[in-house]
């Protein structure tokens, strides 16, 4: 049986990397007691807490953390009418934290994610591993059978083209989970007791042209390279769908990363996912998405972005246009979502004026 690390096991001092270049974004509706377990790893960093739900509720944060907290009133005040693009009563609200951050890197985690242990019983510093992933190149154009060749003890195998060994910048590091797997509602219902006890010591680049189901509970990314595309869509209250926020963002960022010549890694680090959500509630949120994804995924597989889309913003605006043109036939919701995607970019650019960073070319367009 897999168990989370204890506070004692996570108490070893750490030398923080990117201390002044990384924000930790946490969406929540509750007191953040879980931070005590993460204190040795998170305390040196700045936290951006996005409070979902009732803005009059007080969220308690353990002492000693450097943080800013935004509730719905703050979001409305900062964005004005454009606040309509930020989901309400859904963890998709986390992307507001991405927008207001001024750091180069983002790590986002859910408040039911605890410190995992590796097979030796050592506490896993998830943030440290994400930083290693982000700071080393990706290899999306040719698969290396030893997985990430830039990890200690690994390299490019015989037959790997030397012309591709330099790799490309890594935009996204997608981590995994022990204990409660990230399953959809039907799978939860037929496997209610299933737990993920396998710790696979591997990091790999997701190949160009391959989509993946991105989970937002243990995720890091280079905000300068891909930040404007990390929009978690319209979910939650007033919307016909939920629990597809991170996956929507994942499909969008993967298409854009492929176009701009950027990399996406998945695998390590693991967190310990402590709590299973209600499968019947999840089914109510997901059921339209389960049908829609059979048309959404072929759409993303066939998307072609023009060569003049040389920035994330240009790519995302073009993607929104194609969503409106092709997916609005599936359901009127996608017409609304496409409009929200444009609003998101406008809001992003207002808070992050294009004086460099994410509005310059982000990679090499395909």
TAWO-V740212 format. One line per field, one symbol per residue. ss: DSSP state (a for helix, b for strand, c for the rest). A space follows every 10 residues. Layout:
ss = ???
//
This chain:
ss = cccccccccc cccccccccc cbbbbbbbcc ccccaaaaaa aacccbbbbb bccccccccc cccccbbbbb caaaaaaaaa aaaaaccbcc aaaaaaaaaa ccccbbbbbc ccbbccbccc ccbccaaaaa aaaaaccbcc cccccccccc cccccccccc caaacccbcb bbbbbbbbbc ccccaaaaaa cccccbcccc ccbbbccccc cccccccbbb bbaaaaaaac cccccbcccc ccccaaaaaa aaaaaaaaaa ccbbbbbbbb bbbcccccaa aaaaaaaaaa aaaaaaaaaa aacccccccc caaaaaaaaa aaaaaaaccc ccaaaaaaaa aaaaaaaaaa acccccaaac cccccc
//
